[in-house]
Amino acid sequence: MDTAHRLLLTAAFTAPLSGFAQDLPKGEIVERSGLPADSTQTYALYLPSSYDPARSWPVIYALDPAARGRVPLERFKSAAETYGYILAGSNDSRNGPLQPSLRSLMAITADVRQRFTVDRQRVYLAGFFRRARAASVFVEGTADSIAGLVACGAGLATELTPRDLGPAYFLGIVGTADFNYQEMRELDRRMTSEQVGHRVFVTDGRHDWPDEQTCTRAVEWLEMQAMATGLRPRDPALLDAVYGKETELARALEAQGDAVGAALAYQGMVAVFGDLRGDDVVAQALARLKNGEPTASSSRRRTSATEGAGADAGLPAGPGHALPRPACPGRLGRGAEGHGGADLVRQVRKADLPDSQLARRLLNTWRSVQEQGQRAMEKNEFRRAGLFFEVGSRATEVNPRAQANFLYEMACRPGRGRRREEGAGDAAQSHRERLRRPRGVGAGEMARGPAQAARVRRDPEPARCFAGGKR
């Protein structure tokens, strides 16, 4: 982020508070538009039912990769109601260049600070996937104005190091089936070694915003961190409640034989609860796990989970490690199958949890190549985009967006004009309904515009490609 943008963003987060005009519903998500700082920007807003302008309130600004401001607020609103947070989710920040997200965040921040009484020491950013990375850039560029970052499904921007976050606390959340799981585990280890304040929650979810329960856990942990750093008064009852929940979760993992998962849970608690409770119970539990003899079940889980986590720096050799790059997307799909794609799908369905998780991550890693496909599409490199999109669509059986992207890419290729459309005949008609909207995909995702949608629906070649990989 350049100096000018740093100054503007810092000014947005440190501008004088007004706290007037509270004529908005409380306890429900509402849409805000016509913002004074930028009338083109909109956002979703949640005020807790107990909101009172007589005191200051912590706030979480949420950035979604698809500009869905309401989505993260739906996940966080229960915690916001319980613990008294203002929530604001951008409807204009999306994956892509940083500037639109910066513009949106500045406008939203100005509006929230003007209308409501915000605790300027407890301002948090939350982001999912590439908007988590964008949020990390904003944290680094705001001159210590952000208390913490909740990064879901991705870590820091590539140009940043953990120390670039300054005093801001990093709370990462990643699922065991997320293709960025390994990245987050590696970031966890690096932050630990560099003594950067952080914690990473590992869930059993996929690449998505965390569920409501996990978001509540995240807010509770922000409360613990605020107590530990003096940003809010200590609350013994809340401290005991959160301590009980966190230790119960770690013990449950240990009882299930998941020694690695339990160790990660205890490790994340040591610093905060050591300061707040003044005891070493959590540290002792962690030491016992590291030094004790595991049970037979935990030994098997430790080996399998460690194999999945031990490759955080890169995928292991074997299935999914390196895919060929032939000239034709049809051949690429068969290449993926030859590298164990079908075997991985079967492995996902097995009851052995760690092996299933590892297989799912490998499949989801294939899905992550769609990000490269989107970039190629933005540059009108349609053939190259097709290579990426078909890998994603063939690597997993449950990825309708990849199929939609691939069909759209084929429709946009140069040379796919009237001659092909007029020659489609009966084949086009037979596939018309299936190509109209792949199962599970919204119309907006399938059709970036009416003209492109019509071309996809009239064109039989995508259907033949999925059916047999022939051109």
C-alpha positions in Angstrom: 0.0 0.0 0.0 1.5 3.4 -1.0 2.0 6.3 1.5 -1.0 8.3 0.3 -3.4 5.3 0.9 -1.8 4.6 4.2 -2.5 8.2 5.3 -6.1 8.1 4.1 -6.9 4.8 5.8 -5.2 5.8 9.0 -7.3 9.1 9.0 -10.5 7.1 8.4 -9.8 4.9 11.5 -8.7 7.8 13.7 -11.1 10.6 12.7 -13.0 12.2 15.6 -16.1 10.3 16.7 -19.6 11.8 16.4 -22.0 9.2 17.6 -25.2 10.8 16.4 -28.2 9.8 14.3 -29.0 6.4 15.9 -32.3 6.1 14.1 -31.6 2.6 12.8 -33.1 -0.7 13.9 -31.3 -2.7 16.6 -30.9 -6.4 16.8 -31.3 -7.0 13.1 -29.2 -6.7 9.9 -30.1 -3.6 7.9 -28.6 -2.2 4.6 -26.9 1.2 4.5 -26.6 3.2 1.4 -26.0 6.8 0.3 -22.9 7.1 2.6 -21.8 10.7 3.1 -18.1 9.9 2.3 -19.0 8.0 -0.9 -22.6 7.7 -2.1 -21.7 4.7 -4.4 -20.9 2.5 -1.5 -23.3 0.3 0.6 -22.9 -2.1 3.5 -24.8 -4.3 5.8 -25.0 -3.2 9.4 -25.8 -4.9 12.7 -26.4 -3.0 16.0 -26.8 -5.1 19.2 -30.2 -4.6 20.9 -28.5 -3.1 23.9 -26.7 -0.4 21.9 -26.5 2.8 23.9 -24.5 5.8 22.6 -23.6 6.7 26.2 -20.8 4.2 26.0 -18.3 3.1 23.4 -18.7 -0.2 21.5 -16.2 -2.5 19.7 -16.7 -2.9 16.0 -15.9 -5.6 13.4 -15.6 -4.6 9.7 -16.1 -7.6 7.5 -14.8 -8.1 3.9 -16.3 -10.9 1.8 -14.7 -12.1 -1.4 -17.9 -11.8 -3.3 -19.1 -8.4 -1.9 -21.8 -10.1 0.3 -21.9 -7.9 3.3 -24.7 -9.8 4.9 -23.1 -13.2 4.8 -20.4 -12.7 7.5 -22.9 -10.7 9.6 -25.2 -13.6 9.7 -22.4 -15.7 11.1 -21.2 -13.1 13.7 -24.5 -11.5 14.8 -25.3 -14.0 17.6 -21.9 -13.2 19.2 -22.3 -9.5 18.5 -25.6 -9.5 20.3 -24.2 -11.4 23.3 -21.0 -9.5 23.7 -21.9 -6.1 22.4 -20.2 -5.6 19.0 -21.2 -3.4 16.1 -20.9 -5.3 12.8 -20.4 -3.7 9.3 -20.0 -5.8 6.2 -19.0 -4.3 2.8 -21.2 -4.9 -0.2 -18.5 -3.5 -2.5 -15.3 -5.2 -1.4 -14.6 -8.3 -3.5 -11.7 -10.4 -4.7 -9.6 -8.5 -7.2 -7.6 -5.3 -7.0 -7.0 -3.8 -3.6 -8.3 -0.3 -4.4 -12.1 -1.0 -4.4 -11.9 -2.7 -1.0 -9.9 0.2 0.4 -12.4 2.7 -1.0 -15.3 0.7 0.5 -13.7 0.3 3.9 -12.9 4.0 4.2 -16.5 5.0 3.3 -18.0 2.4 5.8 -15.6 3.4 8.6 -16.5 7.1 8.2 -20.2 6.3 8.3 -20.0 4.1 11.4 -17.8 6.5 13.3 -20.1 9.4 12.5 -23.3 7.6 13.5 -22.2 5.4 16.4 -20.0 5.5 19.5 -17.1 3.3 18.6 -14.4 2.1 20.9 -11.4 3.3 18.9 -9.1 0.9 20.8 -11.2 -2.1 19.8 -11.6 -1.9 16.0 -11.3 -5.3 14.3 -11.2 -6.5 10.7 -12.5 -9.8 9.5 -12.0 -11.3 6.0 -12.5 -14.5 4.1 -10.0 -15.9 1.5 -8.4 -13.1 -0.5 -10.2 -10.4 1.5 -8.5 -11.8 4.6 -5.2 -11.1 2.8 -6.5 -7.6 1.8 -7.4 -7.0 5.5 -3.9 -7.9 6.6 -2.6 -5.1 4.2 -5.1 -2.6 5.8 -3.9 -3.6 9.3 -0.3 -3.1 8.3 -1.2 0.3 6.8 -3.2 1.9 9.5 -0.5 3.0 12.0 -1.6 0.6 14.8 -5.3 1.6 14.6 -6.5 -2.0 14.4 -6.7 -4.1 17.5 -7.0 -7.5 15.7 -7.6 -9.4 12.5 -9.9 -12.4 12.1 -8.5 -14.1 9.0 -10.7 -16.9 7.7 -9.6 -19.4 5.0 -6.3 -17.6 4.3 -3.4 -15.8 6.0 -1.4 -12.8 5.2 -0.8 -11.0 1.9 2.3 -12.4 0.2 4.3 -9.2 0.7 3.8 -9.2 4.5 5.5 -10.9 7.4 3.9 -11.6 10.8 5.8 -8.7 12.4 4.2 -6.3 9.8 0.9 -6.6 11.8 2.5 -4.6 14.6 0.5 -4.9 17.9 -2.6 -6.2 16.1 -3.7 -9.6 17.3 -4.0 -12.3 14.6 -6.9 -14.8 14.9 -6.9 -17.3 12.0 -9.7 -19.8 11.3 -9.3 -22.7 8.8 -11.0 -26.0 8.2 -9.2 -29.3 7.8 -10.7 -29.6 4.3 -9.7 -26.1 3.3 -7.1 -25.9 0.6 -5.3 -23.2 2.6 -5.1 -25.4 5.7 -1.4 -26.1 5.2 -0.6 -22.4 4.7 -2.4 -21.5 7.9 -0.6 -24.2 9.9 2.7 -22.9 8.6 1.8 -19.4 9.5 0.8 -20.6 13.0 4.3 -22.1 13.4 6.0 -19.0 12.1 4.1 -16.6 14.3 4.9 -18.9 17.3 8.6 -18.9 16.5 8.6 -15.1 16.0 6.5 -14.5 19.2 3.7 -12.7 17.4 0.4 -12.6 19.3 -1.9 -15.0 17.5 -4.1 -18.1 17.6 -5.3 -20.3 14.8 -8.6 -22.2 15.2 -8.8 -25.5 13.3 -12.3 -26.7 12.5 -13.7 -29.6 10.5 -15.1 -27.3 7.9 -14.3 -26.5 4.2 -13.2 -23.3 2.5 -15.9 -20.9 3.7 -16.8 -18.4 6.3 -16.9 -20.2 9.7 -20.2 -21.3 11.1 -22.0 -19.3 13.8 -20.6 -21.4 16.6 -17.0 -20.9 15.5 -17.6 -17.1 15.0 -19.0 -16.9 18.5 -15.9 -18.7 19.7 -13.8 -16.2 17.8 -15.5 -13.2 19.4 -15.1 -14.8 22.8 -11.4 -15.2 22.2 -11.1 -11.5 21.1 -12.7 -10.7 24.5 -10.0 -12.8 26.3 -7.3 -11.1 24.3 -8.8 -7.7 25.2 -8.7 -8.6 28.8 -5.1 -9.8 28.6 -4.0 -6.5 27.0 -6.0 -4.2 29.1 -8.4 -3.1 26.4 -11.4 -4.1 28.5 -11.9 -4.7 32.2 -11.5 -8.3 33.4 -14.8 -10.2 33.8 -14.1 -13.2 36.0 -17.4 -14.9 35.1 -16.7 -14.6 31.3 -13.1 -15.6 31.8 -14.2 -18.8 33.6 -16.8 -19.6 31.0 -14.5 -19.3 28.1 -11.7 -21.1 29.9 -14.2 -24.0 30.5 -15.3 -24.1 26.9 -11.7 -24.1 25.5 -10.3 -26.7 27.8 -13.3 -28.9 27.3 -12.8 -28.8 23.6 -9.1 -29.7 24.0 -9.9 -32.6 26.3 -12.5 -33.9 24.0 -10.0 -34.0 21.1 -7.6 -35.8 23.4 -10.2 -38.3 24.5 -11.0 -39.0 20.8 -7.3 -39.9 20.3 -6.5 -36.7 18.3 -3.3 -35.8 20.1 -2.2 -33.3 17.5 -5.5 -31.5 17.5 -5.5 -31.4 21.3 -1.9 -30.1 21.4 -2.8 -27.3 19.0 -5.8 -26.3 21.1 -3.7 -26.2 24.3 -0.9 -24.4 22.6 -3.2 -21.6 21.5 -4.5 -21.1 25.0 -1.2 -21.0 26.9 -0.2 -17.3 26.6 -3.6 -15.7 27.2 -4.9 -18.0 30.0 -1.4 -18.0 31.6 -1.6 -14.2 32.0 -5.3 -14.0 32.9 -5.6 -16.9 35.3 -2.1 -16.9 36.8 -1.8 -20.7 36.6 0.0 -23.2 34.4 -2.8 -25.9 34.1 -3.0 -25.4 30.3 0.8 -25.4 29.9 1.0 -28.7 32.0 -1.6 -30.3 29.7 0.4 -29.3 26.7 3.6 -30.7 28.2 1.9 -33.9 29.1 0.7 -34.4 25.5 4.2 -33.6 24.1 6.0 -35.9 26.5 3.5 -38.6 27.4 3.1 -42.0 25.8 0.1 -41.8 23.4 -2.6 -44.5 23.3 -2.9 -46.8 20.4 -5.7 -44.7 18.8 -3.9 -41.4 19.4 -0.7 -42.9 18.0 -2.5 -43.7 14.7 -4.2 -40.3 14.7 -0.9 -38.5 15.5 0.9 -40.2 12.6 -1.9 -39.5 10.1 -2.6 -36.0 11.1 1.1 -35.1 11.3 1.6 -36.4 7.7 -1.2 -34.1 6.6 0.2 -31.1 8.6 3.9 -31.9 8.1 3.6 -30.9 4.5 2.5 -27.4 5.3 5.3 -25.9 3.2 4.1 -27.8 0.1 2.1 -30.8 -1.1 3.7 -34.2 -0.6 4.9 -36.2 -3.6 2.3 -38.6 -4.9 -1.4 -38.0 -5.9 -2.1 -34.4 -6.6 1.5 -33.2 -6.3 2.1 -32.3 -9.9 -0.4 -32.3 -12.7 0.7 -32.4 -16.4 0.1 -29.4 -18.6 -1.1 -30.8 -22.0 -2.4 -28.5 -24.7 -6.1 -29.6 -24.4 -8.3 -29.2 -21.3 -9.9 -32.5 -22.2 -6.6 -34.3 -22.0 -5.8 -32.4 -18.8 -8.9 -33.9 -17.1 -7.8 -37.4 -18.0 -4.3 -36.5 -16.7 -5.9 -35.5 -13.3 -7.7 -38.8 -13.1 -4.4 -40.6 -13.9 -2.8 -38.9 -10.9 -5.3 -40.3 -8.4 -8.3 -38.0 -8.6 -10.8 -40.8 -8.5 -8.9 -42.5 -5.7 -8.9 -39.3 -3.6 -12.6 -38.9 -4.1 -13.1 -42.4 -2.7 -10.7 -41.7 0.1 -12.7 -38.6 1.2 -15.7 -40.9 1.8 -13.8 -43.3 4.1 -14.4 -43.3 7.8 -10.7 -42.8 8.7 -11.0 -39.1 9.6 -7.3 -37.9 9.2 -6.9 -39.8 5.9 -10.2 -38.4 4.7 -9.2 -34.9 5.6 -5.9 -35.1 3.8 -7.5 -36.4 0.7 -10.1 -33.6 0.8 -7.3 -31.0 1.1 -5.6 -32.4 -1.9 -8.8 -32.2 -3.9 -9.4 -28.7 -2.7 -5.9 -27.8 -3.6 -6.9 -28.7 -7.2 -9.9 -26.5 -6.8 -7.7 -23.6 -5.8 -6.3 -23.4 -9.3 -9.5 -21.7 -10.3 -8.1 -18.5 -8.8 -5.4 -18.6 -11.5 -8.2 -19.3 -14.0 -10.1 -16.2 -12.9 -6.9 -14.1 -13.4 -6.4 -15.5 -16.9 -10.0 -14.7 -17.7 -9.5 -11.1 -16.7 -6.6 -10.9 -19.2 -8.8 -12.6 -21.9 -6.4 -15.6 -21.9 -9.3 -18.0 -22.4 -7.4 -21.1 -23.4 -5.2 -20.8 -20.4 -8.2 -20.1 -18.2 -9.8 -23.3 -19.5 -6.8 -25.4 -18.4 -7.2 -24.1 -14.8 -11.0 -24.4 -14.7 -11.2 -27.9 -16.0 -8.7 -29.2 -13.4 -10.9 -27.8 -10.7 -14.1 -29.2 -12.2 -12.7 -32.7 -12.8 -10.8 -32.9 -9.5 -13.9 -32.9 -7.4 -17.4 -34.2 -7.8 -19.0 -31.4 -5.9 -17.8 -28.1 -7.5 -20.6 -26.6 -9.7 -18.9 -23.2 -9.8 -15.9 -24.8 -11.6 -18.2 -26.2 -14.2 -19.9 -22.8 -14.7 -16.6 -21.1 -15.0 -15.4 -23.7 -17.6 -18.5 -23.4 -19.7 -18.3 -19.6 -19.6 -14.7 -19.7 -20.6 -15.5 -21.9 -23.7 -18.3 -19.5 -24.7 -15.9 -16.6 -24.6 -13.1 -18.0 -26.7 -12.3 -16.2 -29.9 -13.7 -18.0 -32.9 -16.7 -19.4 -31.2 -19.1 -17.4 -33.2 -22.3 -17.8 -35.3 -21.1 -20.7 -37.4 -20.8 -23.0 -34.4 -24.0 -21.7 -32.8 -26.0 -22.3 -36.0 -24.5 -25.8 -36.4 -25.3 -26.9 -32.9 -28.6 -28.6 -33.9 -30.1 -31.3 -31.8 -27.1 -31.7 -29.6 -27.4 -28.1 -28.3 -31.1 -28.6 -27.6 -30.5 -31.8 -25.7 -28.1 -30.0 -23.4 -29.8 -26.7 -23.2 -31.4 -27.1 -19.8 -28.3 -28.6 -18.2 -26.2 -25.8 -19.5 -28.7 -23.2 -18.5 -27.7 -23.4 -14.9 -25.5 -26.1 -13.4 -26.9 -27.6 -10.3 -26.2 -25.5 -7.2 -25.1 -22.5 -9.2 -26.9 -19.2 -9.1 -27.9 -17.4 -12.3 -25.5 -14.6 -11.6 -22.6 -17.0 -11.2 -23.4 -18.9 -14.4 -24.0 -15.9 -16.6 -21.8 -12.9 -16.4 -24.0 -11.2 -19.0 -27.1 -12.1 -21.2 -25.0 -12.4 -24.4 -22.5 -14.9 -22.8 -25.3 -16.9 -21.2 -27.0 -17.3 -24.6 -23.8 -18.4 -26.2 -23.2 -21.1 -23.5 -26.8 -22.4 -23.8 -26.6 -22.7 -27.6 -23.2 -24.4 -27.6 -23.0 -28.2 -27.4 -19.2 -28.4 -27.2 -18.9 -27.8 -23.4 -21.3 -30.7 -22.8 -19.4 -33.0 -25.1 -16.2 -32.0 -23.3 -17.6 -33.0 -19.9 -19.1 -36.1 -21.3 -16.0 -37.5 -22.8 -13.2 -34.9 -23.0 -13.4 -34.9 -26.8 -13.1 -31.9 -29.1 
